[in-house]
Amino acid sequence: MQHPRVVISRALCGALLFGSLVAPLWAQQESGSRDTESARQAEMDEASMQLETVVVRARPSRLPASLETFPGSVTRIGTPEIEAFEDFANDAGGLLTLLVPGMGEAAPASASNFEQTIRGRKATVLIDGVPISTPLRDGRHDIRVLSLTALDSVEVIRGASALYGNGGVGGVVNYVTRRPAADGIRFATEAGTDVSLTHAGDSLAPFFHQAVSGRRDDIDFIADAYVQKTNSFFDADGDRIRPSPQGQGGIADSSIVNLFGKLGYTRGDQRFEASLLYYNKEQDTDFNEIILGNPAQGIKTRVARAPEPEGATDPSDENLVIQGAWSHADVYGSSVRVQGFYQTLENVFDYFPGFFPGGGQSTVDSEKVGGRLDINTPVRIAGEVRGEVLWGADVLSDETAQPLVDGRIWAPGIEQDSYAGFAQARLELGDRFEVSGGLRHEQIDVEFPAFTALFSGDEVEAGETDYDTTTFNGGLSYRITGPLVAFVSYSEGFSVAEVGRILRQAGEGTDFSVAQLEASEVKNYEAGLRWRKPGYSASIAGFRTESNLGTTITTDLRIARQKEETFGIEATFDGRVTDRLRLSGSVSWIDGNRDADGDGSLERPLPSNVVPPVKIVGIADYSFSPRFSARVQARHSADRDEFDQVLAFGEAPIDAYTVVDAAFNAELGRYGRVTLAVNNLLNNDYFPLASQLFSCCADRFTEAPGASARLTWSVEY
């Protein structure tokens, strides 16, 4: 019997092919080429200008209808910006690193987002509002388990938020998937390859993307498929990089498939919508011998050809999201949206011969079923709409486990049921002031079965814990002048304890009250200025967060649940300097401290896996003509050396590095568009932040990829 996900994958492929065949019978094929680069730049400018005004209520978002005076920091990455980044890589982690201030560095060539925090805290990740993170046992592979080709936009709330429930202590990343934009049938075809410029052999990574979308009368659909076969990555010296660079999973020597489909029906004020997203990355490598480096001497980890260890299976990431929604624009004066969803996530990690008794390979398996109800009620004063109240409820059932591939239990199946109600209000007070605020109450029940501890062999009794919390947020914005808005805000977020990590260390008689299974609550204080006029925008925000229970990982990979605080400043700029040149960028500075000795004072700096170094980003887009354009993007990660003695993971000194990328685009009219992009243009020889965090481990001290090229041909018709 075939695996149900295999059946789903084949069915979606069939639907894609079927749509391609029957589309000409449904509507006359529209010919034409992809928009010219000047039009693309205009779209990017418009998307930038609409950051604060775009109406997102029709999408699966709980942000207010207008973000112009939103009292907080939100980054919305629109379709033109996503497409511009795709010229360099199909990597959601890299996209967020570049375009989201306060976002930690994504590890190149990695499948993990282990070190990628927002403002020093872990964010919760959603796809169309469906939670895909695994807070019960966080494998940290949630940011990269989809293809950018399926996305319309990305919304990132920077700072603690309980708007979507458990996990948003650092913020929220909500991937919003595509939907048809015009009547008729449209096709998009894309093909290309990545290749190392320091070692072309064994580095070709061809990819192919095909999409078809259509709209006629009340029905619309979109089907999208992206496939890629990667080979090895090579550093600036032309040496092969470990397929799993930091031992947390990698994308080298992998087969990647992303399938996405959406079907919608609109009738008057009502809309029905269903979608499916399936992502699978499976790694099959011949380079399994690890040649140890020496971090103290700056000697990198290398690999050699060797067979896979006996008992090992191919590492992989698999993500399936199925959701259906019904919405109505007017139910007794309110708009209503009801959503149901099913989601599974499976991460198979590397084989470790020495870590587990007798060798072993772990997986994180998670399955979620849930629903959301959003009701948006306008607030009228003297017959005029002056605000809104968004209110509703969430239900979620989550089961997550971390067994070994051979069947042994490392962390047992942990079940969580949660129920929540919320209300979020926004009110305009005259032409200058706007106030907002809300609350969310959540009840969470967590339980786990009896099991045999993997390392100690002790029998651990079954357990359970209940948790309920009410979180608040409030904010005030004031329009100083037409383009200048000031804001202050307070928000709270929470995350249940990572029960799976605690249970991995359990033994007979473990006192789970001492292990602190209670949730972590984070308070976020923020103030800032936002300036916007046609063609230009800028912002600056300062923030401080605090929590009584933190998430610092100790040297033995346990969680030190100590009091923590973070603070920092973020600044952004975006402007069209001339008709041909557009400049944008950001600066992020974050710092923080923790109570390492438990005396109540925050005396020790937070490690660099929690608080990343200063990040500076600059992007220049230049149009030579309507047919030819170029982009240069640069990212600088500063050094950080806060510790006189290394007591915990991530406390070793961090060295600075700068990476410059460039792309050249040529429009070919009806024949499409060609792009040549070069990543790490200057072939900088450096260790990325993720490798420097693992300076304790001679098997994970890998260099970043050297210069590489990505050649893409694409056409719309």
BARO-190447 format. One record per residue (C-alpha): x, y, z. Coordinates in steps of 0.1 Angstrom, whole numbers, padded with zeros to 4 digits, always signed. Example, Ala and Ser with C-alpha at 12.3 -4.5 7.8 and 13.67 -1.06 7.14 Angstrom:
// BARO-190447
+0123-0045+0078/+0137-0011+0071/
//
This chain:
// BARO-190447
+0000+0000+0000/+0014+0034-0009/+0021+0060+0017/-0008+0085+0017/+0016+0114+0012/+0030+0097-0019/-0005+0094-0032/-0011+0131-0024/+0021+0141-0042/+0012+0121-0073/-0023+0135-0073/-0011+0171-0072/+0014+0164-0099/-0014+0150-0120/-0035+0180-0113/-0007+0202-0124/-0003+0183-0156/-0041+0181-0162/-0044+0219-0157/-0017+0225-0182/-0035+0203-0208/-0071+0215-0204/-0063+0252-0198/-0065+0261-0235/-0100+0246-0236/-0111+0268-0207/-0099+0301-0218/-0079+0315-0247/-0043+0314-0240/-0028+0348-0232/+0006+0354-0246/+0032+0378-0234/+0064+0380-0215/+0073+0385-0179/+0071+0421-0167/+0100+0442-0177/+0125+0450-0150/+0113+0486-0147/+0078+0473-0140/+0092+0449-0115/+0110+0478-0097/+0077+0497-0097/+0060+0468-0081/+0087+0466-0054/+0083+0503-0047/+0046+0499-0045/+0050+0469-0022/+0073+0489+0000/+0050+0519+0001/+0021+0495+0010/+0039+0480+0040/+0018+0501+0063/-0014+0503+0043/-0020+0470+0026/-0052+0453+0035/-0045+0418+0047/-0077+0408+0063/-0087+0388+0032/-0056+0367+0037/-0049+0344+0067/-0035+0371+0089/-0045+0386+0122/-0027+0419+0116/-0050+0450+0115/-0065+0461+0081/-0041+0491+0080/-0005+0489+0093/+0002+0526+0088/-0002+0534+0125/+0004+0499+0138/+0021+0503+0173/+0049+0477+0167/+0074+0464+0143/+0061+0444+0114/+0080+0433+0082/+0059+0424+0052/+0079+0409+0023/+0059+0411-0009/+0059+0390-0041/+0084+0413-0060/+0109+0411-0031/+0105+0373-0029/+0111+0370-0066/+0141+0392-0065/+0157+0370-0037/+0149+0339-0057/+0174+0351-0083/+0200+0342-0057/+0186+0312-0039/+0154+0293-0031/+0160+0296+0007/+0134+0310+0031/+0159+0313+0059/+0182+0334+0038/+0153+0356+0027/+0144+0364+0063/+0181+0370+0072/+0184+0396+0045/+0151+0414+0048/+0140+0411+0085/+0158+0434+0110/+0165+0416+0143/+0165+0382+0126/+0195+0360+0133/+0218+0346+0106/+0207+0316+0086/+0234+0290+0082/+0243+0286+0045/+0238+0251+0030/+0220+0240+0062/+0184+0227+0066/+0183+0240+0102/+0174+0273+0116/+0189+0265+0150/+0205+0299+0155/+0178+0320+0138/+0161+0340+0165/+0141+0372+0164/+0153+0398+0189/+0170+0370+0208/+0139+0348+0211/+0125+0319+0192/+0096+0327+0168/+0066+0306+0159/+0063+0297+0122/+0030+0294+0103/+0018+0287+0068/-0015+0305+0061/-0020+0308+0098/-0014+0270+0103/+0013+0265+0130/+0041+0243+0118/+0066+0248+0146/+0071+0220+0171/+0075+0237+0205/+0071+0204+0225/+0103+0191+0209/+0118+0219+0188/+0138+0204+0159/+0142+0239+0145/+0137+0229+0109/+0104+0249+0105/+0116+0280+0087/+0130+0262+0057/+0104+0235+0050/+0088+0251+0019/+0098+0266-0014/+0096+0303-0021/+0078+0297-0053/+0046+0289-0034/+0046+0323-0016/+0027+0355-0022/+0042+0372+0009/+0057+0368+0043/+0045+0386+0074/+0069+0389+0103/+0059+0403+0137/+0090+0414+0155/+0086+0411+0192/+0067+0389+0216/+0032+0381+0204/+0004+0358+0216/-0018+0367+0186/-0015+0331+0172/-0009+0314+0205/+0019+0292+0219/+0055+0299+0208/+0056+0335+0197/+0080+0347+0224/+0103+0363+0198/+0077+0370+0171/+0057+0354+0144/+0067+0343+0108/+0035+0338+0087/+0041+0325+0052/+0011+0335+0030/+0007+0313-0001/-0002+0324-0036/-0035+0328-0052/-0045+0337-0088/-0041+0374-0095/-0060+0377-0128/-0088+0362-0149/-0080+0336-0175/-0052+0310-0175/-0016+0319-0168/+0015+0296-0169/+0049+0302-0155/+0080+0280-0163/+0114+0284-0147/+0146+0263-0151/+0182+0268-0141/+0211+0255-0120/+0234+0264-0092/+0271+0257-0095/+0302+0264-0074/+0328+0287-0090/+0356+0273-0068/+0349+0236-0078/+0325+0231-0106/+0327+0194-0106/+0301+0176-0084/+0284+0210-0077/+0257+0213-0104/+0222+0217-0088/+0196+0219-0116/+0161+0230-0107/+0127+0232-0125/+0096+0251-0116/+0062+0249-0133/+0030+0267-0122/-0004+0272-0137/-0032+0294-0123/-0066+0304-0135/-0097+0323-0127/-0131+0322-0144/-0163+0334-0130/-0166+0322-0094/-0138+0296-0095/-0100+0301-0092/-0071+0277-0088/-0033+0275-0087/-0010+0245-0090/+0027+0248-0085/+0056+0224-0085/+0093+0230-0077/+0120+0202-0079/+0157+0204-0075/+0186+0179-0073/+0216+0194-0054/+0251+0181-0053/+0280+0191-0030/+0288+0226-0017/+0324+0239-0018/+0341+0265+0003/+0363+0294-0009/+0393+0271-0012/+0374+0246-0034/+0372+0220-0006/+0340+0200-0001/+0318+0211+0028/+0302+0185+0051/+0268+0176+0037/+0253+0184+0071/+0275+0215+0079/+0268+0217+0116/+0254+0182+0122/+0219+0197+0122/+0209+0187+0087/+0219+0200+0053/+0207+0204+0017/+0237+0191-0002/+0233+0158-0022/+0195+0161-0018/+0164+0157-0038/+0139+0185-0031/+0102+0185-0041/+0077+0212-0033/+0041+0208-0044/+0014+0233-0038/-0022+0236-0049/-0051+0258-0040/-0088+0258-0052/-0112+0287-0044/-0148+0294-0050/-0162+0329-0045/-0200+0336-0044/-0211+0371-0035/-0198+0379+0000/-0187+0343+0006/-0155+0324-0003/-0146+0288+0001/-0109+0278-0002/-0088+0247+0002/-0051+0242-0002/-0024+0216+0001/+0014+0222+0005/+0038+0193+0005/+0076+0196+0009/+0101+0168+0009/+0139+0170+0011/+0158+0137+0012/+0196+0136+0014/+0216+0107-0001/+0253+0114+0001/+0285+0094-0005/+0306+0117+0017/+0301+0102+0052/+0336+0103+0066/+0342+0133+0088/+0378+0146+0090/+0379+0165+0123/+0390+0201+0124/+0405+0222+0152/+0384+0252+0161/+0411+0266+0185/+0436+0267+0156/+0411+0277+0129/+0413+0244+0111/+0381+0235+0093/+0361+0203+0093/+0363+0183+0061/+0347+0152+0046/+0358+0122+0025/+0339+0096+0005/+0328+0067+0026/+0297+0044+0028/+0268+0053+0050/+0271+0037+0085/+0253+0004+0090/+0218+0010+0104/+0217+0046+0091/+0189+0060+0069/+0189+0091+0047/+0183+0123+0066/+0151+0141+0054/+0126+0168+0061/+0089+0164+0052/+0061+0189+0057/+0025+0185+0048/-0001+0213+0053/-0038+0208+0044/-0063+0236+0052/-0098+0246+0043/-0115+0279+0050/-0149+0296+0046/-0153+0334+0049/-0182+0358+0047/-0178+0395+0043/-0210+0405+0061/-0226+0384+0089/-0247+0409+0109/-0222+0436+0100/-0190+0416+0108/-0167+0396+0085/-0162+0360+0095/-0135+0335+0087/-0135+0298+0098/-0105+0276+0091/-0097+0240+0097/-0063+0224+0092/-0041+0193+0094/-0003+0194+0095/+0025+0169+0098/+0062+0175+0101/+0090+0149+0101/+0127+0156+0105/+0152+0128+0102/+0185+0139+0116/+0221+0127+0110/+0234+0093+0122/+0256+0097+0153/+0277+0066+0160/+0292+0078+0193/+0264+0099+0208/+0237+0073+0212/+0244+0039+0229/+0254+0016+0200/+0249+0045+0175/+0216+0059+0164/+0196+0085+0144/+0167+0105+0158/+0136+0119+0142/+0111+0146+0153/+0076+0135+0143/+0047+0160+0148/+0011+0159+0139/-0014+0187+0144/-0052+0191+0139/-0069+0224+0147/-0092+0252+0138/-0095+0290+0139/-0124+0314+0141/-0118+0351+0133/-0146+0376+0135/-0139+0412+0126/-0165+0437+0139/-0162+0474+0128/-0165+0501+0155/-0187+0530+0145/-0187+0564+0162/-0214+0589+0150/-0220+0566+0120/-0184+0565+0109/-0161+0535+0111/-0133+0545+0135/-0119+0511+0143/-0124+0474+0146/-0125+0445+0170/-0110+0412+0159/-0122+0384+0182/-0125+0346+0180/-0112+0313+0192/-0085+0287+0184/-0084+0249+0191/-0053+0228+0186/-0043+0192+0192/-0006+0185+0188/+0013+0152+0193/+0051+0153+0190/+0077+0127+0196/+0115+0121+0191/+0122+0084+0186/+0152+0069+0170/+0149+0054+0136/+0155+0019+0151/+0124+0023+0173/+0141+0032+0206/+0125+0062+0224/+0145+0093+0232/+0115+0115+0239/+0081+0099+0240/+0049+0110+0222/+0039+0142+0240/+0002+0152+0236/-0009+0188+0239/-0045+0201+0237/-0051+0238+0238/-0082+0260+0237/-0081+0298+0234/-0102+0329+0231/-0090+0363+0221/-0100+0398+0213/-0080+0426+0197/-0093+0461+0193/-0082+0492+0174/-0097+0527+0178/-0089+0560+0160/-0091+0590+0183/-0093+0619+0160/-0069+0624+0131/-0037+0619+0150/-0041+0593+0178/-0048+0556+0175/-0050+0531+0204/-0050+0494+0203/-0051+0466+0227/-0062+0431+0233/-0060+0399+0254/-0058+0362+0248/-0067+0335+0273/-0053+0300+0266/-0058+0267+0284/-0031+0240+0276/-0031+0204+0287/+0001+0184+0282/+0007+0147+0290/+0032+0120+0282/+0032+0082+0286/+0055+0060+0307/+0087+0051+0289/+0123+0038+0293/+0149+0065+0294/+0174+0059+0265/+0206+0068+0283/+0199+0057+0319/+0177+0028+0312/+0154+0039+0340/+0116+0036+0339/+0099+0070+0338/+0063+0072+0349/+0037+0089+0329/+0030+0125+0336/+0009+0155+0328/+0007+0192+0334/-0019+0219+0329/-0012+0255+0320/-0034+0285+0315/-0025+0320+0309/-0039+0354+0299/-0017+0376+0279/-0022+0413+0272/-0010+0438+0247/-0016+0475+0242/-0002+0503+0221/-0005+0540+0211/+0005+0557+0179/+0006+0594+0172/+0009+0611+0138/+0034+0639+0144/+0032+0651+0108/+0017+0636+0076/+0046+0612+0069/+0059+0608+0105/+0043+0584+0131/+0055+0577+0166/+0044+0546+0185/+0048+0529+0219/+0036+0494+0228/+0036+0466+0253/+0030+0430+0243/+0032+0395+0259/+0040+0362+0244/+0043+0327+0259/+0058+0293+0250/+0052+0260+0268/+0084+0243+0281/+0102+0222+0255/+0090+0191+0273/+0107+0167+0249/+0142+0181+0256/+0136+0178+0294/+0123+0142+0291/+0153+0132+0270/+0174+0136+0302/+0148+0120+0325/+0156+0091+0348/+0138+0072+0376/+0124+0096+0402/+0129+0127+0381/+0111+0156+0398/+0094+0174+0370/+0085+0203+0392/+0122+0209+0396/+0126+0204+0358/+0102+0233+0355/+0077+0222+0330/+0059+0255+0333/+0057+0278+0303/+0079+0308+0296/+0062+0342+0294/+0080+0371+0277/+0071+0408+0281/+0081+0431+0252/+0084+0469+0255/+0089+0489+0223/+0090+0525+0211/+0098+0538+0176/+0093+0563+0148/+0081+0555+0112/+0085+0579+0083/+0070+0574+0049/+0064+0595+0018/+0062+0586-0019/+0094+0568-0029/+0110+0568+0006/+0105+0552+0040/+0125+0548+0072/+0120+0535+0107/+0138+0532+0140/+0126+0512+0170/+0141+0504+0204/+0129+0474+0224/+0134+0455+0256/+0121+0420+0265/+0122+0402+0298/+0113+0367+0310/+0116+0347+0343/+0123+0315+0324/+0148+0315+0295/+0159+0291+0268/+0197+0293+0270/+0213+0259+0261/+0241+0247+0284/+0272+0228+0273/+0254+0194+0278/+0226+0206+0256/+0201+0211+0284/+0180+0242+0288/+0190+0266+0316/+0156+0281+0325/+0169+0313+0341/+0157+0348+0341/+0167+0366+0309/+0164+0400+0293/+0172+0413+0258/+0173+0448+0244/+0183+0465+0212/+0177+0489+0183/+0166+0483+0147/+0167+0508+0119/+0156+0506+0082/+0157+0527+0051/+0142+0523+0016/+0143+0549-0011/+0144+0555-0048/+0174+0578-0051/+0170+0583-0088/+0147+0570-0115/+0172+0542-0120/+0186+0536-0085/+0169+0522-0054/+0187+0518-0021/+0175+0499+0010/+0189+0484+0041/+0188+0479+0078/+0209+0478+0110/+0201+0455+0139/+0218+0457+0173/+0207+0432+0200/+0222+0424+0234/+0210+0407+0266/+0218+0392+0299/+0208+0362+0321/+0209+0352+0357/+0235+0324+0354/+0240+0319+0392/+0204+0321+0402/+0209+0351+0426/+0182+0372+0409/+0206+0396+0391/+0213+0395+0354/+0250+0394+0355/+0261+0373+0325/+0256+0382+0288/+0235+0359+0267/+0253+0335+0243/+0255+0342+0206/+0231+0315+0197/+0205+0336+0215/+0218+0371+0208/+0234+0374+0174/+0261+0399+0165/+0253+0433+0150/+0238+0428+0115/+0241+0454+0087/+0223+0449+0054/+0225+0470+0022/+0208+0465-0011/+0211+0484-0044/+0188+0479-0074/+0198+0496-0106/+0180+0497-0140/+0202+0502-0170/+0172+0502-0193/+0137+0487-0194/+0154+0454-0204/+0186+0453-0183/+0190+0456-0145/+0212+0446-0117/+0211+0441-0079/+0239+0441-0054/+0232+0430-0018/+0256+0429+0011/+0253+0416+0046/+0278+0422+0075/+0278+0402+0107/+0300+0418+0133/+0322+0402+0158/+0311+0395+0194/+0333+0386+0223/+0315+0391+0256/+0329+0363+0278/+0361+0359+0298/+0353+0323+0304/+0332+0299+0283/+0306+0283+0306/+0278+0276+0281/+0272+0268+0244/+0276+0299+0222/+0299+0318+0245/+0331+0315+0224/+0343+0346+0205/+0325+0353+0172/+0345+0367+0143/+0330+0392+0118/+0324+0385+0081/+0309+0403+0051/+0291+0386+0022/+0284+0404-0011/+0260+0390-0038/+0252+0404-0072/+0227+0396-0100/+0222+0407-0136/+0188+0404-0153/+0180+0406-0190/+0144+0407-0203/+0140+0388-0236/+0104+0399-0244/+0082+0370-0253/+0111+0346-0248/+0112+0353-0210/+0139+0365-0187/+0174+0354-0179/+0192+0360-0146/+0228+0354-0137/+0235+0357-0099/+0267+0352-0080/+0266+0344-0043/+0296+0354-0022/+0308+0374-0051/+0342+0382-0035/+0348+0345-0026/+0351+0354+0011/+0367+0326+0031/+0348+0326+0064/+0332+0305+0091/+0294+0314+0094/+0279+0322+0127/+0264+0287+0130/+0299+0270+0127/+0314+0295+0152/+0287+0286+0177/+0299+0249+0174/+0335+0259+0181/+0333+0232+0208/+0329+0205+0182/+0357+0196+0159/+0333+0177+0136/+0310+0208+0129/+0335+0236+0123/+0327+0240+0086/+0334+0269+0064/+0307+0287+0044/+0303+0281+0006/+0326+0301-0016/+0316+0319-0047/+0287+0302-0066/+0265+0311-0096/+0228+0306-0102/+0216+0308-0138/+0179+0311-0143/+0156+0313-0173/+0119+0320-0167/+0089+0329-0188/+0052+0336-0182/+0026+0330-0208/
//
